[in-house]
């Protein structure tokens, strides 16, 4: 994050210099007043008044133009920072399934930074460093005037520190709870079809209300501290100016060099010296939010850099897949997969079967690089797919997840993986034909230009499944992973799917299919049976099916550390090919 901000250091320097010039021009009103009292009124010269007024108006015009320029620079700075930062955060957000909260809300943090940089509070931070300039000018008028301004200024600084100490913690906690409530509400909306029929509305609303009420409580606590601080700061500023006016009046009565013009100019300059700090107090809530967002983004980007491997563009893979003794543990107690080990040659096909909850979908996610194994590796043509997936592996892989989600846009855009379909028309139609979805798409209201709606809600489950299958086959991938591809298909569409599988085999595409229906995997080369997150059987299709049908397969005990896969398979199935 620091490297990104450093690239925009020029913006910060220019904005700081503009703030200095603006603060100097802010001296125009007190200098004009001083000149009118001490020059015009004593000389009774109309020409002098006109000249002074003209110079003051010109200075004020320059001040307005410079303030406009500073505002535009701040806007450009925030926009440039967001253009550079937001895509990185979006990429991190999409890269892994196991996302931290910082990744899930990374774009919210970027927006919060942008809002602060374009808000009124940021200007106070650029003006505050020049407060000593006003104190020096007051000192030149008279030391007591500088002291009269310094005391309330220090008090305002103490109030700012106190606000940060007592309000920042509650504000940070309120933000965290508010994000949890928003995430919970989003999840509830996504699963409205489940919540409604099961009568869970009240329970879900109560759960959300508790999270939201906690967020509101912490926000209210922070708000009370801020309100008290702002009230105290107004009292200090106004009383400080009144005391300064009184000090100036006493000096005018007792010191011959102090005139009425100096007294009035000093009061204005005192107010100008205290103004940035009072604005800081008013903008402290947005500053705390921006500071927390900056810290979260810094950690998010640093963690992402630490996990990144050197990106090397590898050639198109042939499709040789090796799952090398893979373990995936969420915790010491929660183990999803243990000791999965098999190998597929380029162009070979695999069916993955087993009871629900045995880790089949998780294994599919490992094979396409969505998840990183706790131990072991998944390699495609010898390269680790998790590291490869962070660069350009996606163009060589076709993946149909268990739950097909389409994105707002046309059918063609979804098949083209959200690329511009106009330049890929032939590839889009070819993928649809390979998925046996072309005829179905042509019958839609606008064919390939039909809008699918959010999540594909304008299409039926079977239509989404076929469009998702076409998306998986787009670009002629070397490795295709299909997770329950027949979940929403009727008998005719399922027969077409079997034809798709045969065609992929004929084209020597490495293929893995997860299913509960044996009919879908009857033509694959190998079968893998999972049970309890462990590899139960792996071998040639006919051998495994023959052994299973004959009742010769033995269930493995769910142990935390399975024996060697090769020996285990050889002992159970002497006529089944050993795991590689």
Secondary structure, DSSP 8 states (H G I E B T S, - for coil): -HHHHHHTHHHHHHHHHHHHHHHHHTTHHHHHHHHIIIIIHHHT-HHHHHHHHHHHHHHHHHHHHHHHHHHHHHHHHHHHHHHHHHHHHHHHHHH-SS--HHHHTHHHHHHHHHHHHHSTHHHHHHHHTTHHHHHHHHHHH-HHHHHHHHHHHHHHHHHHHHHHHHHHHHHHHHHHHHHHHHHHHHHHHHTHHHHHHTT-HHHHHHHHHHHHHHHHHHHHHHHHHHHHHHHHHHHHHHHHHHHHHHHHHHHHHH-TT--HHHHHHHHHHHHHHHHHHHHHHHTHHHHHHHHHHHHHHHHHHHHHHHH-------------EEEEEEEEESSSS-EEEEEEEEEE-TT-EEEEEESTTSSHHHHHHHHTTSS--SEEEEEETTEEHHHHTTTTGGGGEEEE-SS--B-SSBHHHHHTTTS-GGGGHHHHHHHHHHTT-HHHHHTSTTGGG-B--TBTTTS-HHHHHHHHHHHHHTT--SEEEEESTTTT--HHHHHHHHHHHHHHHHTT-EEEEE-S-GGGGTT-SEEEEEETTEEEEEEEHHHHHHHHHTT--------SS---HHHHHHHH-TTS----
